[in-house]
Amino acid sequence: MENEIMARIKSLFCERLNIKNIEMDTDLAGLGLDSLDVVEMCYAVEEEVGIHFETEELSSFKTVGDLFNSIEKKLAEKKAA
């Protein structure tokens, strides 16, 4: 189930960024995302899968992997609750 959710999130990112594939070590700024773009993407993820990011957390994401690791952690916490 979580893999299916992560696949949907990856697809969402690729669609919004108009790219075919996304690598975990890619720098978010390298994708042309500024801090507001990251916040907007996180809000879309929140709506899609029902998780929540703290405001302070949003500024800590530097790479795609940082963001996706946080999403996976939140999904696991949600599942355990």
C-alpha positions in Angstrom: 0.0 0.0 0.0 2.8 2.4 0.9 4.6 1.7 -2.3 1.5 2.4 -4.2 1.1 5.7 -2.4 4.7 6.7 -2.9 4.4 5.8 -6.6 1.4 8.2 -6.8 3.4 10.9 -5.1 6.3 10.4 -7.4 4.0 10.6 -10.3 2.5 13.8 -8.9 5.9 15.4 -8.7 6.9 14.3 -12.2 3.7 15.7 -13.6 4.0 19.1 -11.8 7.6 19.4 -12.8 7.0 18.1 -16.3 9.8 15.5 -16.0 9.7 11.7 -16.7 11.8 10.5 -13.8 12.8 11.8 -10.4 16.0 10.9 -8.6 16.2 10.9 -4.8 19.6 12.7 -4.7 18.4 15.5 -6.9 18.6 18.9 -5.3 15.1 20.6 -5.1 16.6 23.9 -6.2 18.2 22.1 -9.1 14.7 21.3 -10.3 13.9 25.0 -10.3 11.9 24.8 -7.0 12.1 27.7 -4.6 10.8 27.5 -1.1 7.3 28.5 -2.1 7.2 25.8 -4.8 8.3 23.2 -2.1 5.5 24.4 0.2 2.9 24.1 -2.6 4.1 20.6 -3.5 3.9 19.6 0.1 0.4 20.9 0.4 -0.6 18.8 -2.6 0.9 15.8 -1.0 -0.9 16.5 2.3 -4.2 16.6 0.4 -3.4 13.5 -1.6 -2.5 11.2 1.3 -3.7 12.9 4.4 -0.5 13.7 6.2 0.7 17.0 7.6 4.0 18.9 7.5 5.1 21.3 10.2 6.1 24.8 8.8 9.6 24.4 10.2 10.0 21.1 8.5 9.3 22.5 5.0 12.4 24.6 5.0 14.6 21.6 5.9 14.0 19.7 2.6 17.1 20.1 0.4 16.8 17.1 -1.9 14.0 15.0 -3.3 15.1 12.2 -1.0 14.8 14.4 2.1 11.2 15.1 1.2 10.3 11.6 0.2 11.9 10.1 3.4 9.8 12.5 5.4 6.7 11.4 3.5 7.5 7.7 4.0 8.0 8.3 7.8 4.7 10.2 8.1 2.9 7.5 6.2 4.3 4.8 8.5 3.3 6.9 11.6 -0.2 7.3 10.2 -0.5 3.6 9.6 0.7 2.8 13.1 -1.8 5.2 14.7 
